Amino acid sequence: MKKYQDLTHRLAVTFMLIAVYSLGQSIPVPLFDMSFRVGGGQVTTEKLLSMITGGVFNSPTLFSLGMGPYMVVSILTSIIFLAARDRMSQMSQDQKGLLQIWLTLVFAMLQVIPLTFNILNNAKPIVHGFSSLQLFLTTALIFITGAMIAAWMAGINAQFGVGGPFVMIIPGIVTGITGSLKLVNGSILMHLDRLLILLAVTIVFMYLTTALYSAEYRMDVQRIGIDRRSKDGYFAFRILIGGTMPLMFATTFMYFPIYIMQALKYHNTTVMNLFDVTKIQGIWMYGIVIYLLGFAFSFVNVVPDQTAKDMKESGDYVIGVQPGIATERYITRRVIFFAVFGSMFLAIVVIFPMLLGYWLHNRMYTNLSNYFAMLFVLISIFDNLRQDIDMLYYKDSYGLFNVKVKRRGRAS
């Protein structure tokens, strides 16, 4: 077997899928003018969601919905499988896969309604003979088709590529970062002193975020059949337990109320301001939602009762802690501790520039919220990508995985 063949094949699959996904983002819906654009330079909930999910909400393209429906369903199914794990354990992989497909279709249909209304209200169609209903249904069908294709490609990459399904949004994240820099071009990039400050802050932020994201908290565990003096065993979880899921889910949560009201042509100023990140109420709500979701997803990624149960069944135990309920409480206290501070980090990263921009009446700082949020997501994606590449690279470096069975031919 050729060395590193598995790694090169998987990298080729990932690069090909990302290229196809990027191409799909530039394929316009044939019903509208190709030069059509929605939105300006202001940070909005819609713009945040489009960047985080790899969508293109400012123009009608095949992948306008991006990975949004797939990402929401992936998070929800993780919660469902954990909440009803006994029942879900009875389902086959095919049944779980069908459940995810149908849920993705449902969420694509829900998300496409406000997006399609937004496009139709701002774009002039270039086709004739279509009624309003036909135009709406055709546009929505194209968007839904693109979302299902994107979900299929994400699944293909998870199985045959590297970096998992969310690596597909890298082009959208990079576009979001460059777009945020373009918005501050005149106020920062054209001034050397401000540019150097931004560069220094970026380096510090990336170093701190990378260190925190890769840092682990480890609990010493005695494993049956392993002499602790010769090999340490441990149970570990990340300090930033929630990862980027709170940011992705919070943006989706903030997006739907506004655009559902727009689709229903219903207007409530109080509710609109509460979910509008250009308003002070919306900024605080966004930060609170991120924080609460970070706390909740900490217990999705680390389930104390299931972890304690698995350890008890395998005969393992945390050193100095009795198995069972005591172990569950021990793990729960530590998850709560890191969830409290880890969730706060992500919330501060996102809303601090927004608050600064609002208080100083300077959109420059507000736009930097996108910049740092996208950097955080990009760091997490590249960390997963690095782990996959390291695993595949070092797998081929050991003879255990490269043993060739030679057949001896019989003498004639």
For each residue, the residues with C-beta under 8 A, 3 or more apart:
1: 5 402 404
2: 5
3: 396 402
4: 7 8 392 393 396
5: 1 2 8 9 396
6: 9 10 392 395 396
7: 4 10 11 162 389 392 393 396
8: 4 5 11 12
9: 5 6 12 13 160
10: 6 7 13 14 160 161 162 388 392
11: 7 8 14 15 161 162 389
12: 8 9 15 16
13: 9 10 16 17 156 157 160 161
14: 10 11 17 18 157 161 162 163 167
15: 11 12 18 19
16: 12 13 19 20
17: 13 14 20 21 153 156 157 161 168
18: 14 15 21 22 167 168 170 171
19: 15 16 22 23
20: 16 17 23 24 153
21: 17 18 24 25 54 63 150 153 168 171
22: 18 19 25 26 171
23: 19 20 26 27
24: 20 21 27 61 62 63 146 149 150
25: 21 22 54 56 61 62 63 66 171 172
26: 22 23 61
27: 23 24 61 62 63
28: 32 34 59 60 61 62
29: 32 60 61 62 64 139 142 143
30: 127
31: 60 125 126 127 130 135 138 139
32: 28 29 36 60 119 123 124 125 126
33: 36 123 124 126
34: 28
35:
36: 32 33 59 60 122 123 124
37: 58 59
38: 57 58 59 118 119 122 123
39: 42 44 46 47 57 58
40:
41: 183 363 367
42: 39 47 278 363 366
43: 47 48 277 278 354 363 366 367 369 370
44: 39 47 48 276 277 278
45: 48 49 251 254 255 258 275 276 277 282
46: 39 49 50 57 118 255 258 259
47: 39 42 43 44 50 51 57 58 370
48: 43 44 45 51 52 251 254 255 277 370 373
49: 45 46 52 53 55 57 68 251 252 254 255
50: 46 47 53 55 56 57 58 66 172
51: 47 48 54 55 172 173 175 176 179 370 374
52: 48 49 169 172 173 176 247 248 251 373 374 377
53: 49 50 65 66 67 68 71 169 172 248 251 252
54: 21 25 51 63 66 67 150 168 169 171 172 173
55: 49 50 51 63 64 65 66 67 68 172
56: 25 50 59 61 63 64 66 172
57: 38 39 46 47 49 50 64 115 118
58: 37 38 39 47 50
59: 28 36 37 38 56 64
60: 28 29 31 32 36 64 119 123 139 142 143
61: 24 25 26 27 28 29 56 64 146
62: 24 25 27 28 29 142 145 146 149
63: 21 24 25 27 54 55 56 66 146 147 149 150
64: 29 55 56 57 59 60 61 115 143 146
65: 53 55 68 69 108 111 112 115 143 144 146 147 150
66: 25 50 53 54 55 56 63 147 150 169 172
67: 53 54 55 70 71 150 151 154 165 166 168 169
68: 49 53 55 65 71 72 107 111 147 252
69: 65 72 73 104 105 107 108 111 147 151
70: 67 73 74 104 147 150 151 154 165
71: 53 67 68 74 75 166 248
72: 68 69 75 76 107 248 249 252
73: 69 70 76 77 100 103 104 107 151
74: 70 71 77 78 100 165
75: 71 72 78 79 245 248 249 297
76: 72 73 79 80 103
77: 73 74 80 81 96 99 100 103
78: 74 75 81 82 300
79: 75 76 82 83 300
80: 76 77 83 84 88
81: 77 78 84 85 88 96
82: 78 79 85 300 303 306
83: 79 80
84: 80 81 87 88
85: 81 82 88 89 306
86: 89 90
87: 84 90 91
88: 80 81 84 85 91 96
89: 85 86
90: 86 87
91: 87 88 95 96 99
92: 95 96
93: 96 97
94: 97 98
95: 91 92 98 99
96: 77 81 88 91 92 93 99 100
97: 93 94 100 101
98: 94 95 101 102
99: 77 91 95 96 102 103
100: 73 74 77 96 97 103 104
101: 97 98 104 105 148 151
102: 98 99 105 106
103: 73 76 77 99 100 106 107
104: 69 70 73 100 101 107 108 147 148 151
105: 69 101 102 108 109 144 148
106: 102 103 109 110
107: 68 69 72 73 103 104 110 111
108: 65 69 104 105 111 112 143 144 147 148
109: 105 106 112 113 140 144
110: 106 107 113 256
111: 65 68 69 107 108 114 115 147 256
112: 65 108 109 115 116 140 143 144 147
113: 109 110 116 117 140 259 260 263
114: 111 117 118 256 259 260 262 263
115: 57 64 65 111 112 118 119 143 259
116: 112 113 119 120 136 139 140 143
117: 113 114 120 121 136 259 262 263
118: 38 46 57 114 115 121 122 259 262
119: 32 38 60 115 116 122 123 139
120: 116 117 123 125 132 135 136 139
121: 117 118
122: 36 38 118 119
123: 32 33 36 38 60 119 120
124: 32 33 36
125: 31 32 120 130 135
126: 31 32 33
127: 30 31 130 135
128:
129:
130: 31 125 127 134 135 138
131: 134 135
132: 120 135 136
133: 136 137
134: 130 131 137 138
135: 31 120 125 127 130 131 132 138 139
136: 116 117 120 132 133 139 140
137: 133 134 140 141
138: 31 130 134 135 141 142
139: 29 31 60 116 119 120 135 136 142 143
140: 109 112 113 116 136 137 143 144
141: 137 138 144 145
142: 29 60 62 138 139 145 146
143: 29 60 64 65 108 112 115 116 139 140 146 147
144: 65 105 108 109 112 140 141 147 148
145: 62 141 142 148 149
146: 24 61 62 63 64 65 142 143 149 150
147: 63 65 66 68 69 70 104 108 111 112 143 144 150 151
148: 101 104 105 108 144 145 151 152
149: 24 62 63 145 146 152 153
150: 21 24 54 63 65 66 67 70 146 147 153 154 168
151: 67 69 70 73 101 104 147 148 154 155
152: 148 149 155 156
153: 17 20 21 149 150 156 157 168
154: 67 70 150 151 157 158 165 166 168
155: 151 152 158 159 165
156: 13 17 152 153 159 160 161
157: 13 14 17 153 154 160 161 162 163 164 165 167 168
158: 154 155 161 164 165
159: 155 156
160: 9 10 13 156 157
161: 10 11 13 14 17 156 157 158 167
162: 7 10 11 14 157 167 385 388 389 392
163: 14 157 166 167 381 384 385 388
164: 157 158 167 384 388
165: 67 70 74 154 155 157 158 168
166: 67 71 154 163 169 381 384
167: 14 18 157 161 162 163 164 170 381 384 385
168: 17 18 21 54 67 150 153 154 157 165
169: 52 53 54 66 67 166 172 173 377 381
170: 18 167 173 174 378 381
171: 18 21 22 25 54 174 175
172: 25 50 51 52 53 54 55 56 66 169 175 176
173: 51 52 54 169 170 176 177 374 377 378 381
174: 170 171 177 178 378
175: 51 171 172 178 179
176: 51 52 172 173 179 180 370 374
177: 173 174 180 181 370 371 374 375 378
178: 174 175 181 182
179: 51 175 176 182 183 370
180: 176 177 183 184 367 368 370 371 374
181: 177 178 184 185 189 371
182: 178 179 185
183: 41 179 180 363 364 367
184: 180 181 187 188 189 364 367 368 371
185: 181 182 188 189 190
186: 189 190
187: 184 190 191 194 362 364
188: 184 185 191 194 195 198 364
189: 181 184 185 186 194 195
190: 185 186 187 195
191: 187 188 194 195
192: 195 196
193: 196 197
194: 187 188 189 191 197 198
195: 188 189 190 191 192 198 199
196: 192 193 199 200
197: 193 194 200 201
198: 188 194 195 201 202 368
199: 195 196 202 203
200: 196 197 203 204
201: 197 198 204 205
202: 198 199 205 206 375
203: 199 200 206 207
204: 200 201 207 208
205: 201 202 208 209 349 372 375
206: 202 203 209 210 375 379
207: 203 204 210 211
208: 204 205 211 212
209: 205 206 212 213 349 375 376 379
210: 206 207 213 214 379 383
211: 207 208 214 215
212: 208 209 215 239 240 342 345
213: 209 210 238 240 243 379 380 383
214: 210 211 238 383
215: 211 212 238 239 240
216: 236 237 238 239
217: 236 237 238 239 334 338
218: 234 235 236
219: 234 235 236 318 330 331 334
220: 228 232 233 234 318 319
221: 233 234 235 311 316 317 318 319
222: 226 228 233 316 317 319
223: 226 233 314 315 316
224: 314 315 316
225:
226: 222 223 230 231 233
227: 230 231
228: 220 222 231 232 233 319
229:
230: 226 227
231: 226 227 228
232: 220 228
233: 220 221 222 223 226 228 316
234: 218 219 220 221
235: 218 219 221 307 311 318 331
236: 216 217 218 219
237: 216 217 241 301 302 335 338
238: 213 214 215 216 217 241 243 301 342
239: 212 215 216 217 338 342
240: 212 213 215 243 342 345 346
241: 237 238 297 298 301 302 335 338 339 342
242: 245 246 293 294 295 296 297 298 301 339 342 343 346
243: 213 238 240 246 297 301 380
244: 247 248 346 376 377 380
245: 75 242 248 249 293 297 300
246: 242 243 249 250 290 291 293 294 296 297 343 346
247: 52 244 250 251 290 346 350 373 376 377
248: 52 53 71 72 75 244 245 251 252 377
249: 72 75 245 246 252 253 293 297
250: 246 247 253 254 286 289 290 293
251: 45 48 49 52 53 247 248 254 255
252: 49 53 68 72 248 249 255 256
253: 249 250 256 289 293
254: 45 48 49 250 251 257 258 275 277 282 285 286 289
255: 45 46 48 49 251 252 258 259
256: 110 111 114 252 253 259 260
257: 254 260 261 271 274 275
258: 45 46 254 255 261 262 272 275 276
259: 46 113 114 115 117 118 255 256 262 263
260: 113 114 256 257 263 264
261: 257 258 264 266 267 268 271 272
262: 114 117 118 258 259 265
263: 113 114 117 259 260
264: 260 261
265: 262
266: 261
267: 261 272
268: 261 271 272
269: 272 273
270: 273 274
271: 257 261 268 274 275
272: 258 261 267 268 269 275 276
273: 269 270 276 279 281 282
274: 257 270 271 279 281 282 285
275: 45 254 257 258 271 272 282 285
276: 44 45 258 272 273 279 281 282
277: 43 44 45 48 254 282 283 286 354
278: 42 43 44 282 366
279: 273 274 276 282 283
280: 283 284 355 358
281: 273 274 276 284 285
282: 45 254 273 274 275 276 277 278 279 285 286
283: 277 279 280 286 287 351 354 355 358
284: 280 281 287 288 351
285: 254 274 275 281 282 288 289
286: 250 254 277 282 283 289 290 350 351 354
287: 283 284 290 291 347 348 350 351
288: 284 285 291 292 347
289: 250 253 254 285 286 292 293
290: 246 247 250 286 287 293 294 343 346 347 350 351
291: 246 287 288 294 295 343 344 346 347
292: 288 289 295 296 343
293: 242 245 246 249 250 253 289 290 296 297 343
294: 242 246 290 291 297 298 339 342 343 344 346 347
295: 242 291 292 298 299 339 340 343
296: 242 246 292 293 299 300
297: 75 241 242 243 245 246 249 293 294 300 301
298: 241 242 294 295 301 302 335 336 338 339 342 343
299: 295 296 302 303 304 335 339
300: 78 79 82 245 296 297 303
301: 237 238 241 242 243 297 298
302: 237 241 298 299 307 331 335
303: 82 299 300 306 307
304: 299 307 308 328 329 331 332 335
305: 308 309 328
306: 82 85 303 309 310
307: 235 302 303 304 310 311 327 328 331
308: 304 305 311 312 323 324 325 327 328 331
309: 305 306 312 313
310: 306 307 313 314
311: 221 235 307 308 314 316 317 318 323 327
312: 308 309 315 316 317 323 324 327
313: 309 310
314: 223 224 310 311
315: 223 224 312
316: 221 222 223 224 233 311 312
317: 221 222 311 312 321 322 323 327
318: 219 220 221 235 311 321 327 330 331
319: 220 221 222 228
320:
321: 317 318 326 327 330
322: 317 326 327
323: 308 311 312 317 326 327
324: 308 312 327 328
325: 308 328 329
326: 321 322 323 329 330
327: 307 308 311 312 317 318 321 322 323 324 330 331
328: 304 305 307 308 324 325 331 332
329: 304 325 326 332 333
330: 219 318 321 326 327 333 334
331: 219 235 302 304 307 308 318 327 328 334 335
332: 304 328 329 335 336
333: 329 330 336 337
334: 217 219 330 331 337 338
335: 237 241 298 299 302 304 331 332 338 339
336: 298 332 333 339 340
337: 333 334 340 341
338: 217 237 239 241 298 334 335 341 342
339: 241 242 294 295 298 299 335 336 342 343
340: 295 336 337 343 344
341: 337 338 344 345
342: 212 238 239 240 241 242 294 298 338 339 345 346
343: 242 246 290 291 292 293 294 295 298 339 340 346 347
344: 291 294 340 341 347 348
345: 212 240 341 342 348 349
346: 240 242 244 246 247 290 291 294 342 343 349 350 376
347: 287 288 290 291 294 343 344 350 351
348: 287 344 345 351 352
349: 205 209 345 346 352 372 373 376
350: 247 286 287 290 346 347 353 354 369 372 373
351: 283 284 286 287 290 347 348 354 355 369
352: 348 349 355 356 369
353: 350 356 357 365 366 367 368 369 371 372
354: 43 277 283 286 350 351 357 358 365 366 369
355: 280 283 351 352 358 359
356: 352 353 359 360 362 365 366
357: 353 354 360 361 362 363 364 365 366 367 368 369
358: 280 283 354 355 361 366
359: 355 356
360: 356 357 365
361: 357 358
362: 187 356 357 365 366
363: 41 42 43 183 357 366 367
364: 183 184 187 188 357 367 368
365: 353 354 356 357 360 362 368 369
366: 42 43 278 353 354 356 357 358 362 363 369
367: 41 43 180 183 184 353 357 363 364 370 371
368: 180 184 198 353 357 364 365 371 372
369: 43 350 351 352 353 354 357 365 366 372 373
370: 43 47 48 51 176 177 179 180 367 373 374
371: 177 180 181 184 353 367 368 374 375
372: 205 349 350 353 368 369 375 376
373: 48 52 247 349 350 369 370 376 377
374: 51 52 173 176 177 180 370 371 377 378
375: 177 202 205 206 209 371 372 378 379
376: 209 244 247 346 349 372 373 379 380
377: 52 169 173 244 247 248 373 374 380 381
378: 170 173 174 177 374 375 381 382
379: 206 209 210 213 375 376 382 383
380: 213 243 244 376 377 383 384
381: 163 166 167 169 170 173 377 378 384 385
382: 378 379 385 386
383: 210 213 214 379 380 386 387
384: 163 164 166 167 380 381 387 388
385: 162 163 167 381 382 388 389
386: 382 383 389 390
387: 383 384 390 391
388: 10 162 163 164 384 385 391 392
389: 7 11 162 385 386 392 393
390: 386 387 393 394
391: 387 388 394 395
392: 4 6 7 10 162 388 389 395 396
393: 4 7 389 390 396 397
394: 390 391 397 398
395: 6 391 392 398 401
396: 3 4 5 6 7 392 393 401 402
397: 393 394
398: 394 395 401 402
399: 402 403
400: 403
401: 395 396 398
402: 1 3 396 398 399
403: 399 400
404: 1
405:
406:
407:
408:
409:
410:
411:
412:
